[in-house]
Amino acid sequence: MLRSSQISCQEMVELVTDYLAGSLSRRSRRRFERHLAGCEGCTTYVEQMRETVAALGRLPEEEIPPGALDELLVAFRDWKRA
């Protein structure tokens, strides 16, 4: 949950996946969109993420090479804490 009425660019980056998936709360989504309205860099970032998702589509887990899934899980397990 977001603590203040404004979010930072770093918080926006951490929330972009939830935003694009439509899983933010109504309040968090409003705050996210307020940030985008005033931040050209983050607006560009969100557009790039949308384009990436559209270009790649969905990669079924079965198509991920053996071992790669485990490597990805290890690499991203603690990314928010870094």
C-alpha atoms as an extended CHARMM CRD file, in Angstrom:
* protein
*
        82  EXT
         1         1  MET       CA              0.0000000000        0.0000000000        0.0000000000  PROA      1               0.0000000000
         2         2  LEU       CA              1.2180000000        3.4930000000       -0.7740000000  PROA      2               0.0000000000
         3         3  ARG       CA              1.7460000000        5.7080000000        2.2650000000  PROA      3               0.0000000000
         4         4  SER       CA              1.5500000000        9.2980000000        1.0840000000  PROA      4               0.0000000000
         5         5  SER       CA             -0.5510000000       11.1480000000       -1.4400000000  PROA      5               0.0000000000
         6         6  GLN       CA              2.3480000000       11.2610000000       -3.9180000000  PROA      6               0.0000000000
         7         7  ILE       CA              4.5250000000        8.4320000000       -5.1200000000  PROA      7               0.0000000000
         8         8  SER       CA              8.1420000000        8.5550000000       -6.2290000000  PROA      8               0.0000000000
         9         9  CYS       CA              9.4570000000        7.3890000000       -9.5770000000  PROA      9               0.0000000000
        10        10  GLN       CA             10.9590000000        4.3260000000       -7.8860000000  PROA      10              0.0000000000
        11        11  GLU       CA              7.6030000000        3.3930000000       -6.3330000000  PROA      11              0.0000000000
        12        12  MET       CA              5.9850000000        3.8570000000       -9.7290000000  PROA      12              0.0000000000
        13        13  VAL       CA              8.4760000000        1.4310000000      -11.2940000000  PROA      13              0.0000000000
        14        14  GLU       CA              7.7360000000       -1.1030000000       -8.5450000000  PROA      14              0.0000000000
        15        15  LEU       CA              3.9840000000       -0.7980000000       -9.2090000000  PROA      15              0.0000000000
        16        16  VAL       CA              3.9750000000       -0.7470000000      -13.0090000000  PROA      16              0.0000000000
        17        17  THR       CA              3.2990000000       -4.4780000000      -13.3990000000  PROA      17              0.0000000000
        18        18  ASP       CA              0.3130000000       -4.3190000000      -11.0420000000  PROA      18              0.0000000000
        19        19  TYR       CA             -0.8950000000       -1.1850000000      -12.8480000000  PROA      19              0.0000000000
        20        20  LEU       CA             -0.7330000000       -2.8060000000      -16.2730000000  PROA      20              0.0000000000
        21        21  ALA       CA             -2.4110000000       -5.9470000000      -14.9120000000  PROA      21              0.0000000000
        22        22  GLY       CA             -5.2200000000       -3.8450000000      -13.4240000000  PROA      22              0.0000000000
        23        23  SER       CA             -4.5850000000       -5.1370000000       -9.9200000000  PROA      23              0.0000000000
        24        24  LEU       CA             -3.9330000000       -1.8620000000       -8.0800000000  PROA      24              0.0000000000
        25        25  SER       CA             -6.5590000000       -0.6250000000       -5.6700000000  PROA      25              0.0000000000
        26        26  ARG       CA             -8.6480000000        2.2840000000       -6.9270000000  PROA      26              0.0000000000
        27        27  ARG       CA             -6.7580000000        4.6840000000       -4.6300000000  PROA      27              0.0000000000
        28        28  SER       CA             -3.3350000000        3.3970000000       -5.6770000000  PROA      28              0.0000000000
        29        29  ARG       CA             -4.3080000000        3.5590000000       -9.3460000000  PROA      29              0.0000000000
        30        30  ARG       CA             -5.3870000000        7.2130000000       -8.9810000000  PROA      30              0.0000000000
        31        31  ARG       CA             -2.1120000000        8.0750000000       -7.2790000000  PROA      31              0.0000000000
        32        32  PHE       CA             -0.1530000000        6.1920000000       -9.9340000000  PROA      32              0.0000000000
        33        33  GLU       CA             -1.9500000000        8.0430000000      -12.7190000000  PROA      33              0.0000000000
        34        34  ARG       CA             -1.4630000000       11.4020000000      -10.9620000000  PROA      34              0.0000000000
        35        35  HSD       CA              2.2590000000       10.6950000000      -10.9380000000  PROA      35              0.0000000000
        36        36  LEU       CA              2.1960000000        9.8020000000      -14.6350000000  PROA      36              0.0000000000
        37        37  ALA       CA              0.3570000000       13.0210000000      -15.4500000000  PROA      37              0.0000000000
        38        38  GLY       CA              3.2480000000       15.0280000000      -14.0550000000  PROA      38              0.0000000000
        39        39  CYS       CA              6.2610000000       12.8810000000      -14.9670000000  PROA      39              0.0000000000
        40        40  GLU       CA              7.2750000000       12.5770000000      -18.6100000000  PROA      40              0.0000000000
        41        41  GLY       CA             10.0000000000       10.0210000000      -17.8400000000  PROA      41              0.0000000000
        42        42  CYS       CA              7.6200000000        7.6480000000      -16.0700000000  PROA      42              0.0000000000
        43        43  THR       CA              5.0010000000        8.1100000000      -18.7750000000  PROA      43              0.0000000000
        44        44  THR       CA              7.6010000000        7.0490000000      -21.3440000000  PROA      44              0.0000000000
        45        45  TYR       CA              8.5830000000        4.0790000000      -19.1550000000  PROA      45              0.0000000000
        46        46  VAL       CA              4.9730000000        2.8570000000      -18.8660000000  PROA      46              0.0000000000
        47        47  GLU       CA              4.5040000000        3.1730000000      -22.6340000000  PROA      47              0.0000000000
        48        48  GLN       CA              7.6930000000        1.1530000000      -23.2060000000  PROA      48              0.0000000000
        49        49  MET       CA              6.4410000000       -1.5260000000      -20.8230000000  PROA      49              0.0000000000
        50        50  ARG       CA              3.0980000000       -1.6630000000      -22.6700000000  PROA      50              0.0000000000
        51        51  GLU       CA              4.9090000000       -2.0470000000      -25.9940000000  PROA      51              0.0000000000
        52        52  THR       CA              7.1540000000       -4.7720000000      -24.5660000000  PROA      52              0.0000000000
        53        53  VAL       CA              4.1920000000       -6.7440000000      -23.2570000000  PROA      53              0.0000000000
        54        54  ALA       CA              2.3750000000       -6.3770000000      -26.5730000000  PROA      54              0.0000000000
        55        55  ALA       CA              5.4430000000       -7.4330000000      -28.5680000000  PROA      55              0.0000000000
        56        56  LEU       CA              6.2750000000      -10.4600000000      -26.4510000000  PROA      56              0.0000000000
        57        57  GLY       CA              2.8040000000      -11.6320000000      -25.6360000000  PROA      57              0.0000000000
        58        58  ARG       CA              2.6940000000      -14.4400000000      -23.1200000000  PROA      58              0.0000000000
        59        59  LEU       CA              5.4520000000      -16.9890000000      -22.8800000000  PROA      59              0.0000000000
        60        60  PRO       CA              4.0160000000      -20.2760000000      -21.5900000000  PROA      60              0.0000000000
        61        61  GLU       CA              6.0220000000      -21.7320000000      -18.7070000000  PROA      61              0.0000000000
        62        62  GLU       CA              6.4540000000      -24.9320000000      -20.7060000000  PROA      62              0.0000000000
        63        63  GLU       CA              8.5010000000      -23.0060000000      -23.2950000000  PROA      63              0.0000000000
        64        64  ILE       CA             11.0510000000      -21.7240000000      -20.7860000000  PROA      64              0.0000000000
        65        65  PRO       CA             14.2620000000      -23.7750000000      -21.0970000000  PROA      65              0.0000000000
        66        66  PRO       CA             15.0550000000      -26.1210000000      -18.1790000000  PROA      66              0.0000000000
        67        67  GLY       CA             16.8920000000      -24.2870000000      -15.4230000000  PROA      67              0.0000000000
        68        68  ALA       CA             16.0210000000      -20.8410000000      -16.7770000000  PROA      68              0.0000000000
        69        69  LEU       CA             12.8630000000      -20.6080000000      -14.6730000000  PROA      69              0.0000000000
        70        70  ASP       CA             14.8200000000      -21.3450000000      -11.4890000000  PROA      70              0.0000000000
        71        71  GLU       CA             17.4350000000      -18.7510000000      -12.4770000000  PROA      71              0.0000000000
        72        72  LEU       CA             14.7250000000      -16.1470000000      -13.0750000000  PROA      72              0.0000000000
        73        73  LEU       CA             13.0550000000      -16.8970000000       -9.7630000000  PROA      73              0.0000000000
        74        74  VAL       CA             16.3720000000      -16.5230000000       -7.9190000000  PROA      74              0.0000000000
        75        75  ALA       CA             17.2180000000      -13.3080000000       -9.7690000000  PROA      75              0.0000000000
        76        76  PHE       CA             13.8930000000      -11.6340000000       -9.0140000000  PROA      76              0.0000000000
        77        77  ARG       CA             13.0320000000      -13.1300000000       -5.6210000000  PROA      77              0.0000000000
        78        78  ASP       CA             14.3150000000      -10.1590000000       -3.6300000000  PROA      78              0.0000000000
        79        79  TRP       CA             14.3210000000       -7.3730000000       -6.2290000000  PROA      79              0.0000000000
        80        80  LYS       CA             11.9410000000       -5.1110000000       -4.2670000000  PROA      80              0.0000000000
        81        81  ARG       CA             14.1690000000       -5.2900000000       -1.1990000000  PROA      81              0.0000000000
        82        82  ALA       CA             17.2820000000       -4.1650000000       -3.0650000000  PROA      82              0.0000000000
